[in-house]
């Protein structure tokens, strides 16, 4: 097994985080903001986050997930083959694990309209996929 270039993993994770944040802005601002307003007015969502530093930690969460994906990609590329196929598999598996269970619970048990947890799931699922695509693209094998 080839040695993993940790610096490239970090660069990939940073790139993956940036693209994930961009995707999150599209989802949150473009798709969900009007629904958030309606849910807040109906008393189904808080008017402000319970934790004042929520947005900072949400970005940290994207970074941590992007780092995990970049690390997995770098470590599995010799075993499963490098390229977009591995990135697709990793992104879909990790994105599903990150997004689907809680979205399914929220859709089943909360009064929110089901499209809100659906978009939360897609934010994590598609975000994981595009993050690992970018991470894999930025990762380069160490030179011998």
ABEGO torsion letter per residue (X at the ends): XBBBBAAAAAAAAAAAAAAAAAAAAAAAAAAAAAAAAAAAAAGABBABBABAAAAAAAAAAAAAAAAAAAAAAAAAAAAAEBEAAAAAAAAAAAAAAAAAAAAAAAAAABABBAAAAAAAAAAAAAAAAAAAAAAAAABBBBBX
